[in-house]
Amino acid sequence: MRTFELRVYTMRTKEALNFYINTIYPRHLQNFHLFGVQAHGIWTAKDDPAPRAFMMVSYADGDDPGEVAQRYIQSPEAANDACGFDVADILGVESTILIPPASAHPI
């Protein structure tokens, strides 16, 4: 079964959030598969006072999400994905690995 992760990105500004959602995320979709990552969507929260993006991703069964993320971040693909974006505009990233209950059926 794939390992699912909810990632929450807090941005410095609404403009940085919009650039991430409209430019960076589509670039990720072109490269994530090279690292065994599948993106399931990106959202914002209704009436959220903070400029945040919520992204759901999953990793192949047995892959360590932290190791995969490090490999991706250090790759030329990640550098290309971030072209034109000041990564200092990302104030924080929260990661939550989601564990299904034993009675859950895989998707």
FITI-712557 format. One record per atom (N, C-alpha, C, O, CB): z, x, y; residue in three letters. Coordinates in Angstrom, 2 decimals. Atoms other than C-alpha are relative to their C-alpha. Glycine has a CB too. Layout:
# FITI-712557
+---------+---------+---------+-------+
:      pz :      px :      py : votor :
+---------+---------+---------+-------+
:       Z :       X :       Y :   Ala :
...
+---------+---------+---------+-------+
***
This chain:
# FITI-712557
+---------+---------+---------+-------+
:      pz :      px :      py : votor :
+---------+---------+---------+-------+
:    0.00 :    0.84 :   -1.17 :   Met :
:    0.00 :    0.00 :    0.00 :   Met :
:    0.00 :    0.90 :    1.24 :   Met :
:    0.68 :    1.92 :    1.28 :   Met :
:    1.22 :   -0.96 :   -0.01 :   Met :
:    0.06 :   -0.75 :   -1.24 :   Arg :
:   -0.82 :    1.26 :    3.49 :   Arg :
:    1.35 :   -0.05 :    0.71 :   Arg :
:    2.11 :   -1.01 :    0.56 :   Arg :
:   -1.12 :   -0.54 :    0.90 :   Arg :
:   -1.20 :   -0.04 :   -0.84 :   Thr :
:    2.01 :    2.28 :    5.82 :   Thr :
:   -0.39 :   -0.46 :    1.39 :   Thr :
:   -1.32 :    0.09 :    2.00 :   Thr :
:    0.63 :    1.42 :    0.03 :   Thr :
:    0.31 :    0.55 :   -1.32 :   Phe :
:    2.01 :    0.26 :    9.05 :   Phe :
:    0.97 :    0.54 :    1.03 :   Phe :
:    2.15 :    0.77 :    0.76 :   Phe :
:    0.06 :   -1.54 :   -0.03 :   Phe :
:   -0.79 :   -0.53 :   -1.11 :   Glu :
:    3.24 :    1.52 :   12.40 :   Glu :
:   -0.33 :   -0.79 :    1.26 :   Glu :
:   -1.49 :   -1.03 :    1.57 :   Glu :
:   -0.27 :    1.52 :    0.21 :   Glu :
:    0.16 :    0.58 :   -1.33 :   Leu :
:    3.79 :   -0.23 :   15.70 :   Leu :
:    0.30 :    1.09 :    1.00 :   Leu :
:    1.39 :    1.66 :    0.99 :   Leu :
:    0.94 :   -1.25 :    0.22 :   Leu :
:   -0.17 :   -1.02 :   -1.04 :   Arg :
:    3.30 :    2.17 :   18.61 :   Arg :
:    0.00 :   -0.69 :    1.36 :   Arg :
:   -0.87 :   -1.52 :    1.64 :   Arg :
:   -1.14 :    1.09 :   -0.07 :   Arg :
:   -0.10 :    0.57 :   -1.34 :   Val :
:    4.38 :    1.25 :   22.13 :   Val :
:   -0.12 :    1.14 :    1.00 :   Val :
:    0.69 :    2.07 :    1.03 :   Val :
:    1.35 :   -0.79 :    0.19 :   Val :
:    0.28 :   -1.01 :   -1.02 :   Tyr :
:    2.94 :    3.31 :   24.98 :   Tyr :
:    0.43 :   -0.54 :    1.36 :   Tyr :
:   -0.05 :   -1.59 :    1.79 :   Tyr :
:   -1.51 :    0.40 :    0.00 :   Tyr :
:   -0.39 :    0.36 :   -1.36 :   Thr :
:    4.66 :    3.11 :   28.36 :   Thr :
:   -0.74 :    0.93 :    0.96 :   Thr :
:   -0.64 :    2.15 :    0.86 :   Thr :
:    1.55 :    0.10 :    0.20 :   Thr :
:    0.83 :   -0.76 :   -0.93 :   Met :
:    2.34 :    4.20 :   31.16 :   Met :
:    0.64 :    0.07 :    1.38 :   Met :
:    1.51 :   -0.74 :    1.73 :   Met :
:   -1.40 :   -0.62 :    0.10 :   Met :
:   -0.50 :   -0.18 :   -1.36 :   Arg :
:    3.05 :    5.41 :   34.66 :   Arg :
:   -0.43 :   -1.15 :    0.92 :   Arg :
:    0.35 :   -1.62 :    1.74 :   Arg :
:   -0.48 :    1.34 :    0.57 :   Arg :
:    0.55 :    1.02 :   -0.89 :   Thr :
:    0.83 :    2.80 :   36.32 :   Thr :
:   -0.82 :   -1.02 :   -0.78 :   Thr :
:   -1.21 :   -0.78 :   -1.93 :   Thr :
:   -0.86 :    0.64 :    1.10 :   Thr :
:    0.87 :    1.04 :    0.58 :   Lys :
:   -1.12 :   -0.38 :   35.59 :   Lys :
:   -1.42 :    0.56 :   -0.16 :   Lys :
:   -2.10 :    0.23 :   -1.13 :   Lys :
:   -0.02 :   -1.29 :    0.89 :   Lys :
:    1.34 :   -0.60 :    0.07 :   Glu :
:   -4.33 :    1.61 :   36.30 :   Glu :
:   -0.11 :    0.90 :   -1.24 :   Glu :
:   -1.13 :    0.89 :   -1.93 :   Glu :
:   -0.30 :    0.81 :    1.28 :   Glu :
:    0.01 :   -0.86 :    1.18 :   Ala :
:   -3.40 :    4.16 :   33.62 :   Ala :
:   -0.03 :   -0.84 :   -1.28 :   Ala :
:   -0.73 :   -0.50 :   -2.24 :   Ala :
:    1.24 :    0.92 :   -0.01 :   Ala :
:    0.00 :    0.90 :    1.15 :   Leu :
:   -2.69 :    1.32 :   31.19 :   Leu :
:   -1.40 :   -0.56 :   -0.23 :   Leu :
:   -1.89 :   -0.56 :   -1.36 :   Leu :
:    1.00 :   -1.15 :    0.21 :   Leu :
:    1.35 :    0.57 :    0.12 :   Asn :
:   -6.07 :   -0.27 :   31.88 :   Asn :
:   -1.00 :    1.04 :   -0.50 :   Asn :
:   -1.85 :    0.74 :   -1.33 :   Asn :
:   -0.47 :   -0.57 :    1.34 :   Asn :
:    0.89 :   -1.07 :    0.46 :   Phe :
:   -7.86 :    3.07 :   31.43 :   Phe :
:    0.23 :    0.28 :   -1.48 :   Phe :
:   -0.72 :    0.47 :   -2.23 :   Phe :
:    0.21 :    1.28 :    0.84 :   Phe :
:   -0.31 :   -0.25 :    1.41 :   Tyr :
:   -6.06 :    3.62 :   28.14 :   Tyr :
:   -0.59 :   -1.09 :   -0.88 :   Tyr :
:   -1.25 :   -0.81 :   -1.88 :   Tyr :
:    1.52 :    0.09 :   -0.20 :   Tyr :
:    0.46 :    1.13 :    0.80 :   Ile :
:   -6.88 :    0.16 :   26.83 :   Ile :
:   -1.53 :   -0.08 :   -0.04 :   Ile :
:   -2.11 :   -0.31 :   -1.10 :   Ile :
:    0.57 :   -1.30 :    0.53 :   Ile :
:    1.45 :    0.23 :   -0.10 :   Asn :
:  -10.50 :    0.04 :   28.04 :   Asn :
:   -0.86 :    1.23 :   -0.30 :   Asn :
:   -2.05 :    1.09 :   -0.58 :   Asn :
:   -0.32 :   -0.48 :    1.37 :   Asn :
:    0.78 :   -1.22 :    0.22 :   Thr :
:  -11.56 :    3.67 :   27.57 :   Thr :
:    0.51 :    0.83 :   -1.18 :   Thr :
:   -0.25 :    1.16 :   -2.09 :   Thr :
:    0.02 :    0.86 :    1.26 :   Thr :
:   -0.55 :   -0.88 :    1.03 :   Ile :
:   -9.21 :    5.70 :   25.38 :   Ile :
:    0.03 :   -0.70 :   -1.37 :   Ile :
:   -0.41 :   -0.13 :   -2.36 :   Ile :
:    1.40 :    0.46 :    0.38 :   Ile :
:   -0.10 :    0.72 :    1.27 :   Tyr :
:   -8.56 :    3.06 :   22.70 :   Tyr :
:   -1.36 :   -0.15 :   -0.70 :   Tyr :
:   -1.45 :    0.10 :   -1.90 :   Tyr :
:    0.63 :   -1.37 :    0.22 :   Tyr :
:    1.31 :    0.07 :    0.68 :   Pro :
:  -12.27 :    2.43 :   22.03 :   Pro :
:   -0.46 :    1.36 :   -0.55 :   Pro :
:   -1.12 :    1.42 :   -1.59 :   Pro :
:   -1.06 :   -0.53 :    0.96 :   Pro :
:    0.33 :   -1.34 :    0.52 :   Arg :
:  -12.71 :    6.20 :   21.64 :   Arg :
:    0.78 :    0.27 :   -1.28 :   Arg :
:    0.23 :    0.82 :   -2.23 :   Arg :
:    0.31 :    1.09 :    1.06 :   Arg :
:   -0.80 :   -0.18 :    1.21 :   His :
:   -9.84 :    6.26 :   19.13 :   His :
:   -0.67 :   -0.68 :   -1.20 :   His :
:   -0.67 :   -0.16 :   -2.32 :   His :
:    1.43 :   -0.56 :    0.21 :   His :
:    0.62 :    0.75 :    1.10 :   Leu :
:  -11.71 :    3.66 :   17.08 :   Leu :
:   -1.14 :    0.77 :   -0.64 :   Leu :
:   -1.47 :    0.54 :   -1.80 :   Leu :
:   -0.50 :   -1.34 :    0.51 :   Leu :
:    1.10 :   -0.81 :    0.53 :   Gln :
:  -14.55 :    6.14 :   16.65 :   Gln :
:    0.50 :    1.18 :   -0.84 :   Gln :
:   -0.26 :    1.73 :   -1.63 :   Gln :
:   -0.87 :    0.51 :    1.13 :   Gln :
:   -0.51 :   -1.22 :    0.63 :   Asn :
:  -12.27 :    8.92 :   15.35 :   Asn :
:    1.16 :   -0.19 :   -0.97 :   Asn :
:    1.36 :    0.65 :   -1.85 :   Asn :
:    0.42 :    0.94 :    1.04 :   Asn :
:   -1.18 :    0.17 :    0.84 :   Phe :
:   -9.17 :    7.50 :   13.67 :   Phe :
:   -0.32 :    0.10 :   -1.49 :   Phe :
:    0.44 :    0.68 :   -2.26 :   Phe :
:    0.66 :   -1.34 :    0.29 :   Phe :
:    0.33 :    0.01 :    1.44 :   His :
:  -10.96 :    7.03 :   10.34 :   His :
:   -0.09 :    1.41 :   -0.57 :   His :
:    0.12 :    1.60 :   -1.77 :   His :
:   -1.32 :   -0.74 :   -0.22 :   His :
:    0.10 :   -1.39 :    0.46 :   Leu :
:  -11.48 :   10.81 :   10.15 :   Leu :
:    1.36 :    0.54 :   -0.47 :   Leu :
:    1.43 :    1.54 :   -1.19 :   Leu :
:   -0.55 :    0.88 :    1.11 :   Leu :
:   -1.36 :   -0.44 :    0.31 :   Phe :
:   -7.69 :   11.11 :    9.80 :   Phe :
:    0.71 :   -1.00 :   -0.91 :   Phe :
:    1.92 :   -0.89 :   -1.15 :   Phe :
:    0.80 :    0.19 :    1.29 :   Phe :
:   -0.59 :    0.99 :    0.89 :   Gly :
:   -7.14 :    8.14 :    7.48 :   Gly :
:    0.79 :   -1.07 :    0.73 :   Gly :
:    1.59 :   -1.78 :    0.11 :   Gly :
:    0.87 :    0.67 :   -0.99 :   Gly :
:   -0.71 :    0.99 :   -0.81 :   Val :
:   -5.85 :    5.96 :   10.32 :   Val :
:   -0.90 :   -1.20 :    0.22 :   Val :
:   -2.09 :   -1.06 :    0.53 :   Val :
:    0.47 :    0.61 :    1.36 :   Val :
:    0.73 :    1.23 :   -0.29 :   Gln :
:   -6.91 :    2.35 :   10.67 :   Gln :
:    0.72 :   -0.71 :    1.14 :   Gln :
:    1.92 :   -0.96 :    1.06 :   Gln :
:   -0.10 :   -0.92 :   -1.27 :   Gln :
:   -0.57 :    0.74 :   -1.13 :   Ala :
:   -6.37 :    0.57 :   14.00 :   Ala :
:   -0.15 :   -1.50 :   -0.27 :   Ala :
:   -1.19 :   -1.95 :   -0.75 :   Ala :
:   -0.70 :    0.39 :    1.35 :   Ala :
:    0.00 :    1.45 :    0.23 :   His :
:   -5.47 :   -3.12 :   13.80 :   His :
:    0.03 :   -0.79 :    1.30 :   His :
:    0.03 :   -2.02 :    1.27 :   His :
:    1.19 :   -0.39 :   -0.87 :   His :
:    0.06 :    0.70 :   -1.28 :   Gly :
:   -5.48 :   -3.92 :   17.50 :   Gly :
:    0.92 :    0.63 :    1.03 :   Gly :
:    1.80 :    1.43 :    0.72 :   Gly :
:    0.37 :   -1.45 :   -0.18 :   Gly :
:   -0.82 :   -0.44 :   -1.11 :   Ile :
:   -3.99 :   -3.25 :   20.88 :   Ile :
:    0.28 :   -1.22 :    0.88 :   Ile :
:   -0.60 :   -2.04 :    1.11 :   Ile :
:   -0.70 :    1.15 :    0.82 :   Ile :
:   -0.43 :    1.16 :   -0.76 :   Trp :
:   -2.05 :   -5.73 :   23.00 :   Trp :
:    0.86 :    0.44 :    1.19 :   Trp :
:    1.36 :    1.57 :    1.24 :   Trp :
:    0.78 :   -0.98 :   -0.89 :   Trp :
:   -1.03 :   -0.09 :   -1.02 :   Thr :
:    0.00 :   -6.11 :   26.15 :   Thr :
:    0.89 :   -1.22 :   -0.18 :   Thr :
:    0.51 :   -2.18 :   -0.84 :   Thr :
:   -0.62 :    0.07 :    1.46 :   Thr :
:   -0.92 :    1.13 :    0.12 :   Ala :
:    3.00 :   -8.40 :   26.43 :   Ala :
:   -0.09 :   -0.87 :    1.24 :   Ala :
:   -0.17 :   -0.38 :    2.36 :   Ala :
:    1.46 :    0.50 :   -0.21 :   Ala :
:    0.07 :    0.96 :   -1.10 :   Lys :
:    2.85 :  -11.52 :   28.55 :   Lys :
:    1.18 :    0.22 :    0.94 :   Lys :
:    2.33 :    0.33 :    0.51 :   Lys :
:   -0.02 :   -1.45 :   -0.54 :   Lys :
:   -1.02 :   -0.15 :   -1.05 :   Asp :
:    4.74 :  -11.10 :   31.84 :   Asp :
:    0.83 :    1.27 :   -0.14 :   Asp :
:    1.97 :    1.31 :    0.33 :   Asp :
:    0.91 :   -1.19 :    0.00 :   Asp :
:   -0.72 :   -1.27 :    0.16 :   Asp :
:    5.75 :   -7.53 :   30.91 :   Asp :
:    0.06 :    0.70 :    1.34 :   Asp :
:   -0.99 :    0.97 :    1.92 :   Asp :
:   -0.70 :    0.90 :   -1.07 :   Asp :
:   -0.09 :   -0.69 :   -1.29 :   Pro :
:    7.07 :   -5.83 :   34.06 :   Pro :
:   -0.42 :    1.47 :   -0.09 :   Pro :
:   -0.75 :    2.09 :    0.92 :   Pro :
:    1.42 :   -0.08 :    0.53 :   Pro :
:    0.39 :   -1.40 :    0.19 :   Ala :
:    6.27 :   -2.41 :   32.57 :   Ala :
:   -1.45 :    0.07 :   -0.47 :   Ala :
:   -1.91 :   -0.82 :   -1.20 :   Ala :
:    0.94 :    0.71 :   -1.03 :   Ala :
:    1.38 :   -0.19 :    0.50 :   Pro :
:    2.72 :   -1.11 :   32.02 :   Pro :
:    0.04 :    0.59 :   -1.41 :   Pro :
:    0.09 :    1.81 :   -1.59 :   Pro :
:   -0.82 :    0.93 :    0.96 :   Pro :
:   -0.12 :   -0.43 :    1.40 :   Arg :
:    2.86 :   -0.97 :   28.21 :   Arg :
:   -1.13 :   -0.54 :   -0.85 :   Arg :
:   -1.64 :   -1.64 :   -0.62 :   Arg :
:    1.34 :   -0.44 :   -0.58 :   Arg :
:    0.98 :    0.40 :    1.01 :   Ala :
:    0.37 :   -1.11 :   25.37 :   Ala :
:    0.69 :    0.04 :   -1.36 :   Ala :
:    1.44 :    0.96 :   -1.66 :   Ala :
:   -1.27 :    0.92 :    0.03 :   Ala :
:   -0.54 :    0.10 :    1.35 :   Phe :
:    1.33 :   -2.18 :   21.85 :   Phe :
:   -1.17 :    0.14 :   -0.97 :   Phe :
:   -2.10 :   -0.67 :   -0.96 :   Phe :
:    0.77 :   -1.36 :   -0.22 :   Phe :
:    1.10 :   -0.27 :    0.93 :   Met :
:   -0.89 :   -0.73 :   19.13 :   Met :
:    0.53 :   -0.03 :   -1.43 :   Met :
:    1.56 :    0.56 :   -1.73 :   Met :
:   -0.66 :    1.37 :    0.31 :   Met :
:   -0.33 :    0.02 :    1.42 :   Met :
:   -0.76 :   -1.47 :   15.42 :   Met :
:   -1.01 :    0.86 :   -0.74 :   Met :
:   -2.22 :    0.68 :   -0.60 :   Met :
:    0.01 :   -1.46 :   -0.57 :   Met :
:    0.85 :   -0.86 :    0.81 :   Val :
:   -2.11 :    1.20 :   13.10 :   Val :
:    0.57 :    0.06 :   -1.41 :   Val :
:    1.72 :   -0.31 :   -1.64 :   Val :
:   -0.11 :    1.43 :    0.62 :   Val :
:   -0.50 :   -0.22 :    1.35 :   Ser :
:   -1.85 :    1.94 :    9.41 :   Ser :
:   -0.60 :    1.29 :   -0.55 :   Ser :
:   -1.62 :    1.79 :   -0.09 :   Ser :
:   -0.34 :   -1.20 :   -0.93 :   Ser :
:    0.35 :   -1.27 :    0.62 :   Tyr :
:   -2.10 :    5.01 :    7.24 :   Tyr :
:   -0.19 :   -0.22 :   -1.50 :   Tyr :
:    0.39 :   -1.13 :   -2.08 :   Tyr :
:    1.09 :    1.08 :    0.26 :   Tyr :
:    0.26 :    0.09 :    1.43 :   Ala :
:   -3.37 :    5.54 :    3.71 :   Ala :
:    1.30 :    0.16 :   -0.78 :   Ala :
:    2.22 :    0.87 :   -0.36 :   Ala :
:   -1.02 :    1.06 :   -0.44 :   Ala :
:   -1.17 :   -0.07 :    0.87 :   Asp :
:   -0.84 :    5.10 :    0.92 :   Asp :
:    0.33 :    1.46 :   -0.29 :   Asp :
:   -0.52 :    2.23 :   -0.72 :   Asp :
:   -0.25 :   -0.77 :   -1.32 :   Asp :
:   -0.44 :   -1.36 :    0.27 :   Gly :
:    1.18 :    8.29 :    0.61 :   Gly :
:   -0.10 :    0.95 :    1.18 :   Gly :
:    0.51 :    2.02 :    1.16 :   Gly :
:   -0.77 :    0.56 :   -1.12 :   Gly :
:    0.10 :   -0.87 :   -1.18 :   Asp :
:    0.21 :    9.75 :    4.00 :   Asp :
:    1.27 :   -0.11 :    0.84 :   Asp :
:    1.84 :   -1.19 :    0.98 :   Asp :
:   -1.24 :   -0.38 :    0.85 :   Asp :
:   -1.15 :   -0.03 :   -0.90 :   Asp :
:    3.06 :   10.79 :    6.28 :   Asp :
:   -0.49 :   -0.26 :    1.42 :   Asp :
:   -1.23 :    0.57 :    1.96 :   Asp :
:    0.76 :    1.36 :   -0.11 :   Asp :
:    0.51 :    0.31 :   -1.34 :   Pro :
:    2.45 :    9.10 :    9.67 :   Pro :
:    0.25 :    1.10 :    1.02 :   Pro :
:   -0.62 :    1.37 :    1.85 :   Pro :
:    0.64 :   -1.27 :    0.49 :   Pro :
:   -0.30 :   -1.08 :   -0.95 :   Gly :
:    4.14 :   11.93 :   11.58 :   Gly :
:   -0.95 :    1.18 :   -0.17 :   Gly :
:   -1.42 :    1.76 :    0.81 :   Gly :
:    1.43 :    0.46 :   -0.18 :   Gly :
:    0.91 :   -1.13 :    0.27 :   Glu :
:    2.01 :   14.59 :    9.89 :   Glu :
:   -1.41 :   -0.35 :    0.43 :   Glu :
:   -2.11 :    0.47 :    1.03 :   Glu :
:    0.03 :    0.37 :   -1.50 :   Glu :
:    1.35 :    0.43 :   -0.39 :   Val :
:   -1.18 :   12.58 :   10.41 :   Val :
:   -0.13 :    0.00 :    1.52 :   Val :
:   -1.13 :    0.45 :    2.06 :   Val :
:   -0.33 :   -1.40 :   -0.58 :   Val :
:    0.02 :    0.05 :   -1.46 :   Ala :
:   -0.31 :   12.02 :   14.08 :   Ala :
:   -0.09 :    1.41 :    0.58 :   Ala :
:   -0.84 :    1.64 :    1.53 :   Ala :
:    1.25 :   -0.72 :    0.55 :   Ala :
:    0.05 :   -1.39 :   -0.49 :   Gln :
:    0.30 :   15.77 :   14.59 :   Gln :
:   -1.39 :    0.61 :   -0.21 :   Gln :
:   -1.92 :    1.28 :    0.68 :   Gln :
:    1.05 :    0.86 :   -0.72 :   Gln :
:    1.33 :   -0.52 :    0.29 :   Arg :
:   -2.99 :   16.65 :   12.92 :   Arg :
:   -1.02 :   -0.57 :    0.98 :   Arg :
:   -1.89 :    0.15 :    1.47 :   Arg :
:   -0.41 :   -0.34 :   -1.45 :   Arg :
:    0.92 :    0.64 :   -0.94 :   Tyr :
:   -4.82 :   14.14 :   15.11 :   Tyr :
:    0.19 :    0.55 :    1.42 :   Tyr :
:   -0.79 :    0.90 :    2.08 :   Tyr :
:    0.20 :   -1.53 :   -0.01 :   Tyr :
:   -0.29 :   -0.45 :   -1.38 :   Ile :
:   -3.10 :   15.20 :   18.37 :   Ile :
:   -0.53 :    1.41 :    0.24 :   Ile :
:   -0.95 :    1.72 :    1.35 :   Ile :
:    1.51 :   -0.05 :    0.27 :   Ile :
:    0.44 :   -1.39 :   -0.13 :   Gln :
:   -4.05 :   18.84 :   17.73 :   Gln :
:   -1.50 :    0.16 :   -0.24 :   Gln :
:   -2.01 :    1.29 :   -0.22 :   Gln :
:    0.76 :    0.87 :   -0.97 :   Gln :
:    1.41 :   -0.09 :    0.35 :   Ser :
:   -7.67 :   18.00 :   16.92 :   Ser :
:   -0.91 :   -0.05 :    1.22 :   Ser :
:   -0.52 :   -0.53 :    2.28 :   Ser :
:   -0.37 :   -1.13 :   -0.95 :   Ser :
:    1.00 :    0.13 :   -1.06 :   Pro :
:  -10.81 :   18.33 :   19.05 :   Pro :
:   -0.34 :   -1.47 :    0.28 :   Pro :
:   -0.68 :   -1.83 :    1.41 :   Pro :
:   -1.26 :    0.77 :   -0.37 :   Pro :
:    0.29 :    1.42 :   -0.19 :   Glu :
:  -11.35 :   14.60 :   18.48 :   Glu :
:    0.99 :   -0.64 :    0.98 :   Glu :
:    0.59 :   -1.42 :    1.83 :   Glu :
:    0.04 :   -0.74 :   -1.35 :   Glu :
:   -1.01 :    0.54 :   -0.92 :   Ala :
:   -8.08 :   13.76 :   20.25 :   Ala :
:   -0.25 :    0.49 :    1.42 :   Ala :
:   -0.12 :   -0.28 :    2.37 :   Ala :
:    1.42 :    0.40 :   -0.46 :   Ala :
:    0.31 :   -0.54 :   -1.33 :   Ala :
:   -9.00 :   16.05 :   23.14 :   Ala :
:   -1.18 :   -0.73 :    0.61 :   Ala :
:   -1.17 :   -1.05 :    1.80 :   Ala :
:   -0.30 :    1.51 :   -0.07 :   Ala :
:    1.16 :    0.75 :   -0.50 :   Asn :
:  -12.36 :   14.30 :   23.45 :   Asn :
:    0.37 :   -1.44 :    0.34 :   Asn :
:   -0.11 :   -1.98 :    1.34 :   Asn :
:   -1.12 :    0.02 :   -1.04 :   Asn :
:   -0.43 :    1.37 :   -0.28 :   Asp :
:  -10.71 :   10.87 :   23.25 :   Asp :
:    0.70 :   -0.09 :    1.35 :   Asp :
:    0.56 :   -1.09 :    2.06 :   Asp :
:    0.92 :   -0.50 :   -1.11 :   Asp :
:   -0.81 :    0.01 :   -1.22 :   Ala :
:   -8.43 :   11.79 :   26.17 :   Ala :
:   -0.76 :    0.51 :    1.23 :   Ala :
:   -0.18 :    0.58 :    2.31 :   Ala :
:    1.24 :    0.82 :   -0.20 :   Ala :
:    0.78 :   -0.52 :   -1.12 :   Cys :
:  -11.23 :   13.17 :   28.36 :   Cys :
:    0.05 :   -0.96 :    1.20 :   Cys :
:   -0.22 :   -2.15 :    1.06 :   Cys :
:   -1.47 :    0.25 :   -0.44 :   Cys :
:   -0.07 :    0.81 :   -1.21 :   Gly :
:  -10.76 :   11.93 :   31.93 :   Gly :
:    1.31 :   -0.72 :    0.19 :   Gly :
:    1.47 :   -1.47 :    1.15 :   Gly :
:   -1.10 :   -0.99 :    0.00 :   Gly :
:   -1.29 :    0.68 :   -0.06 :   Phe :
:   -7.21 :   10.74 :   31.28 :   Phe :
:    1.10 :    1.04 :    0.16 :   Phe :
:    1.12 :    2.03 :   -0.56 :   Phe :
:    0.24 :   -0.86 :   -1.26 :   Phe :
:   -1.13 :   -0.90 :   -0.20 :   Asp :
:   -4.08 :   12.46 :   32.58 :   Asp :
:    1.10 :   -0.42 :   -0.97 :   Asp :
:    1.75 :   -1.45 :   -0.76 :   Asp :
:    0.51 :   -0.02 :    1.49 :   Asp :
:   -0.99 :    0.38 :    1.01 :   Val :
:   -1.77 :   12.44 :   29.55 :   Val :
:    1.41 :   -0.07 :    0.58 :   Val :
:    2.30 :   -0.65 :   -0.04 :   Val :
:   -0.03 :    0.97 :   -1.16 :   Val :
:   -1.30 :    0.14 :   -0.67 :   Ala :
:    1.16 :   12.82 :   31.97 :   Ala :
:    0.24 :   -1.44 :    0.44 :   Ala :
:    1.37 :   -1.81 :    0.78 :   Ala :
:    0.07 :    0.95 :    1.22 :   Ala :
:   -0.15 :    1.42 :   -0.32 :   Asp :
:    0.50 :    9.14 :   32.74 :   Asp :
:    0.65 :   -0.79 :   -1.15 :   Asp :
:    1.03 :   -1.94 :   -0.97 :   Asp :
:   -1.36 :   -0.61 :    0.32 :   Asp :
:   -0.74 :    0.62 :    1.10 :   Ile :
:    2.03 :    8.36 :   29.33 :   Ile :
:    1.45 :    0.44 :    0.15 :   Ile :
:    1.78 :    1.60 :   -0.09 :   Ile :
:   -0.59 :    0.40 :   -1.42 :   Ile :
:   -1.40 :   -0.32 :   -0.23 :   Leu :
:    5.74 :    8.19 :   30.10 :   Leu :
:    0.80 :    0.04 :   -1.30 :   Leu :
:    1.82 :    0.72 :   -1.38 :   Leu :
:    0.61 :   -1.01 :    0.94 :   Leu :
:   -0.71 :    0.01 :    1.27 :   Gly :
:    6.79 :    7.49 :   26.54 :   Gly :
:   -0.78 :   -0.70 :   -1.08 :   Gly :
:   -1.62 :   -1.56 :   -0.80 :   Gly :
:    1.35 :   -0.64 :    0.16 :   Gly :
:    0.61 :    0.65 :    1.17 :   Val :
:    5.68 :    6.52 :   23.05 :   Val :
:    1.13 :   -0.30 :   -0.98 :   Val :
:    1.86 :    0.59 :   -1.41 :   Val :
:   -1.11 :    0.91 :   -0.66 :   Val :
:   -0.96 :    0.41 :    1.01 :   Glu :
:    7.89 :    4.52 :   20.71 :   Glu :
:   -0.77 :   -0.29 :   -1.28 :   Glu :
:   -1.82 :   -0.94 :   -1.26 :   Glu :
:    0.83 :   -1.25 :    0.46 :   Glu :
:    0.64 :    0.20 :    1.30 :   Ser :
:    7.01 :    4.50 :   17.03 :   Ser :
:    0.97 :   -0.72 :   -0.92 :   Ser :
:    2.12 :   -0.30 :   -1.07 :   Ser :
:   -0.45 :    1.35 :   -0.62 :   Ser :
:   -0.79 :    0.71 :    0.98 :   Thr :
:    8.30 :    1.99 :   14.51 :   Thr :
:   -0.82 :   -0.14 :   -1.27 :   Thr :
:   -1.86 :   -0.79 :   -1.29 :   Thr :
:    0.44 :   -1.40 :    0.54 :   Thr :
:    0.63 :    0.15 :    1.31 :   Ile :
:    7.33 :    2.32 :   10.86 :   Ile :
:    0.52 :   -1.31 :   -0.59 :   Ile :
:    1.72 :   -1.53 :   -0.68 :   Ile :
:    0.31 :    1.23 :   -0.94 :   Ile :
:   -0.34 :    1.34 :    0.49 :   Leu :
:    7.27 :   -1.18 :    9.40 :   Leu :
:    0.06 :    0.01 :   -1.53 :   Leu :
:   -0.85 :    0.48 :   -2.20 :   Leu :
:   -1.03 :   -1.04 :    0.50 :   Leu :
:   -0.23 :    0.03 :    1.44 :   Ile :
:    8.64 :   -1.74 :    5.90 :   Ile :
:   -0.05 :   -1.46 :   -0.45 :   Ile :
:    0.73 :   -2.28 :    0.04 :   Ile :
:    1.37 :    0.67 :   -0.38 :   Ile :
:    0.06 :    1.40 :    0.46 :   Pro :
:    7.63 :   -4.94 :    4.06 :   Pro :
:    1.17 :   -0.28 :   -0.96 :   Pro :
:    1.63 :    0.62 :   -1.67 :   Pro :
:   -1.36 :   -0.29 :   -0.71 :   Pro :
:   -1.01 :    0.36 :    0.98 :   Pro :
:   10.28 :   -6.81 :    2.12 :   Pro :
:   -0.60 :    0.07 :   -1.41 :   Pro :
:   -1.82 :   -0.02 :   -1.58 :   Pro :
:    0.56 :   -1.42 :    0.28 :   Pro :
:    0.48 :   -0.14 :    1.38 :   Ala :
:   10.04 :   -6.43 :   -1.65 :   Ala :
:   -0.84 :   -1.20 :   -0.44 :   Ala :
:   -1.72 :   -1.06 :   -1.29 :   Ala :
:    1.18 :    0.17 :   -0.95 :   Ala :
:    0.74 :    1.20 :    0.41 :   Ser :
:    8.72 :   -9.99 :   -1.93 :   Ser :
:   -1.33 :   -0.18 :    0.72 :   Ser :
:   -2.07 :   -1.11 :    0.43 :   Ser :
:    0.85 :   -1.21 :    0.23 :   Ser :
:    1.23 :    0.14 :   -0.77 :   Ala :
:    5.85 :   -9.41 :    0.51 :   Ala :
:   -1.21 :    0.36 :   -0.85 :   Ala :
:   -1.15 :    1.23 :   -1.73 :   Ala :
:    0.04 :    0.88 :    1.25 :   Ala :
:    1.26 :   -0.29 :    0.70 :   His :
:    2.30 :   -9.43 :   -0.76 :   His :
:   -0.86 :    0.85 :    0.94 :   His :
:   -0.95 :    0.54 :    2.13 :   His :
:   -0.75 :   -1.33 :   -0.42 :   His :
:    0.86 :   -0.83 :   -0.86 :   Pro :
:   -0.05 :   -6.69 :    0.53 :   Pro :
:   -1.18 :   -0.77 :    0.55 :   Pro :
:   -1.67 :   -1.71 :   -0.08 :   Pro :
:   -0.49 :    1.20 :   -0.77 :   Pro :
:    1.15 :    0.63 :   -0.66 :   Ile :
:   -2.81 :   -7.69 :    2.90 :   Ile :
:   -1.27 :    0.52 :   -0.63 :   Ile :
:   -2.36 :    0.12 :   -0.23 :   Ile :
:    0.00 :    0.26 :    1.53 :   Ile :
+---------+---------+---------+-------+
***
